[in-house]
């Protein structure tokens, strides 16, 4: 309650300052709403579950189409996303059992994760994916230690099935949750692994129908491949999310942190992303979008060419060292039954970056939002107050920046 209320209050403040969703379509809404309208016109034909063109699956589009068919327009879909985001904050707050103050802090930290506030005000898939990832983590990494029972793995499998039919990225929270479950519960966590396998098998019919991970129209732009440069880019994009881990980790194991930094810079020099490369697709005007888009690419491309070659390796070093430093803040696996979710949050972010080693296509900074939902719990439980304030302060600044870019002033 405290976490959800705090997030609602924060967004009311933003609204009073003049930030609100614009009347016209923005961000990826302009690509997704036409799909929703098309499916709404055909509902309840069974083909609506596979016969459409987008990178997301029916678990996202079909409920939206049903609501649209029932008279819920764009503003209604945006409002539902806001409610889902507030619900996510409430769940995160429930994990903070110490007092209402820590619950409120965790909820606000989730709300100010880069891009989260903006995407929660729009008709986008990220808010529901974040909520689903939090639910999967709660099911598999919290509760009585060593006693998964039957119902929790069953609920995990059902939830993962839904999330996999929303976005194929759900393999990341699945892998992270099962790994942490094995660390906490030992061999009895096989139930989560089996539930995850069953959920993956249930995704195969859509894979066969589409002939790949995404619908046919997008198959040439997204799919399986080998892209070390995508991982390097996302590690650099991690810098504003985890930079506080650098000083925290340095105080614990400076030699390890130094080596991690050296390896990260080497990776960036050997397999650095070409920020001027197109993503392979075409806009309606015939131009091709850039492959790497987001805060990091925007900031680096504004720098002089002579500095750009240094900026990316530096960001990659900060992102990789920050992620390492946050790992060093956590206790050893399995020692505390309450620490399952922070560890899940760490692996969720790490596996989210590694996922793009085996993919091809556009890479956006906002992908990290879907894998960063465990960071607030990790920070509040395992870092000192000054680190929470410093990291959260930067996220708040980025929230205001992104709101100024994508949410039009209403006054």
Secondary structure as the mmCIF struct_conf table of DSSP 4:
data_model
#
loop_
_struct_conf.conf_type_id
_struct_conf.id
_struct_conf.beg_label_comp_id
_struct_conf.beg_label_asym_id
_struct_conf.beg_label_seq_id
_struct_conf.end_label_comp_id
_struct_conf.end_label_asym_id
_struct_conf.end_label_seq_id
HELX_RH_AL_P HELX_RH_AL_P1 UNK A 2 UNK A 16
TURN_TY1_P TURN_TY1_P1 UNK A 17 UNK A 18
STRN STRN1 UNK A 19 UNK A 20
BEND BEND1 UNK A 23 UNK A 24
TURN_TY1_P TURN_TY1_P2 UNK A 27 UNK A 28
HELX_RH_AL_P HELX_RH_AL_P2 UNK A 29 UNK A 42
TURN_TY1_P TURN_TY1_P3 UNK A 43 UNK A 44
HELX_RH_3T_P HELX_RH_3T_P1 UNK A 46 UNK A 49
TURN_TY1_P TURN_TY1_P4 UNK A 50 UNK A 50
BEND BEND2 UNK A 51 UNK A 52
BEND BEND3 UNK A 54 UNK A 56
HELX_RH_AL_P HELX_RH_AL_P3 UNK A 58 UNK A 69
TURN_TY1_P TURN_TY1_P5 UNK A 70 UNK A 71
HELX_RH_AL_P HELX_RH_AL_P4 UNK A 74 UNK A 95
BEND BEND4 UNK A 98 UNK A 98
HELX_RH_AL_P HELX_RH_AL_P5 UNK A 100 UNK A 111
TURN_TY1_P TURN_TY1_P6 UNK A 112 UNK A 112
BEND BEND5 UNK A 113 UNK A 113
TURN_TY1_P TURN_TY1_P7 UNK A 114 UNK A 115
HELX_RH_AL_P HELX_RH_AL_P6 UNK A 116 UNK A 120
TURN_TY1_P TURN_TY1_P8 UNK A 121 UNK A 121
BEND BEND6 UNK A 122 UNK A 123
BEND BEND7 UNK A 125 UNK A 125
HELX_RH_AL_P HELX_RH_AL_P7 UNK A 126 UNK A 141
BEND BEND8 UNK A 142 UNK A 144
TURN_TY1_P TURN_TY1_P9 UNK A 145 UNK A 146
TURN_TY1_P TURN_TY1_P10 UNK A 149 UNK A 150
HELX_RH_AL_P HELX_RH_AL_P8 UNK A 151 UNK A 164
TURN_TY1_P TURN_TY1_P11 UNK A 165 UNK A 166
HELX_RH_3T_P HELX_RH_3T_P2 UNK A 168 UNK A 170
HELX_RH_AL_P HELX_RH_AL_P9 UNK A 171 UNK A 185
HELX_RH_3T_P HELX_RH_3T_P3 UNK A 186 UNK A 189
HELX_RH_AL_P HELX_RH_AL_P10 UNK A 190 UNK A 202
TURN_TY1_P TURN_TY1_P12 UNK A 203 UNK A 203
HELX_RH_AL_P HELX_RH_AL_P11 UNK A 204 UNK A 210
TURN_TY1_P TURN_TY1_P13 UNK A 211 UNK A 211
BEND BEND9 UNK A 212 UNK A 214
HELX_RH_3T_P HELX_RH_3T_P4 UNK A 216 UNK A 218
TURN_TY1_P TURN_TY1_P14 UNK A 219 UNK A 221
BEND BEND10 UNK A 222 UNK A 222
STRN STRN2 UNK A 223 UNK A 224
HELX_RH_AL_P HELX_RH_AL_P12 UNK A 228 UNK A 237
TURN_TY1_P TURN_TY1_P15 UNK A 238 UNK A 238
HELX_RH_AL_P HELX_RH_AL_P13 UNK A 239 UNK A 242
TURN_TY1_P TURN_TY1_P16 UNK A 243 UNK A 243
HELX_RH_AL_P HELX_RH_AL_P14 UNK A 244 UNK A 252
HELX_RH_AL_P HELX_RH_AL_P15 UNK A 254 UNK A 270
BEND BEND11 UNK A 271 UNK A 271
TURN_TY1_P TURN_TY1_P17 UNK A 275 UNK A 276
STRN STRN3 UNK A 278 UNK A 278
BEND BEND12 UNK A 280 UNK A 280
TURN_TY1_P TURN_TY1_P18 UNK A 284 UNK A 285
BEND BEND13 UNK A 286 UNK A 286
STRN STRN4 UNK A 290 UNK A 290
BEND BEND14 UNK A 291 UNK A 291
STRN STRN5 UNK A 292 UNK A 293
BEND BEND15 UNK A 294 UNK A 294
HELX_RH_AL_P HELX_RH_AL_P16 UNK A 295 UNK A 301
TURN_TY1_P TURN_TY1_P19 UNK A 302 UNK A 302
BEND BEND16 UNK A 303 UNK A 303
HELX_RH_AL_P HELX_RH_AL_P17 UNK A 305 UNK A 329
BEND BEND17 UNK A 330 UNK A 330
HELX_LH_PP_P HELX_LH_PP_P1 UNK A 331 UNK A 332
TURN_TY1_P TURN_TY1_P20 UNK A 333 UNK A 334
BEND BEND18 UNK A 335 UNK A 335
HELX_RH_3T_P HELX_RH_3T_P5 UNK A 337 UNK A 339
HELX_RH_AL_P HELX_RH_AL_P18 UNK A 340 UNK A 355
HELX_RH_3T_P HELX_RH_3T_P6 UNK A 356 UNK A 358
STRN STRN6 UNK A 359 UNK A 360
BEND BEND19 UNK A 361 UNK A 361
STRN STRN7 UNK A 363 UNK A 364
TURN_TY1_P TURN_TY1_P21 UNK A 365 UNK A 366
HELX_RH_AL_P HELX_RH_AL_P19 UNK A 367 UNK A 371
TURN_TY1_P TURN_TY1_P22 UNK A 373 UNK A 374
HELX_RH_AL_P HELX_RH_AL_P20 UNK A 375 UNK A 382
BEND BEND20 UNK A 383 UNK A 383
HELX_RH_AL_P HELX_RH_AL_P21 UNK A 385 UNK A 406
BEND BEND21 UNK A 407 UNK A 407
STRN STRN8 UNK A 408 UNK A 409
#
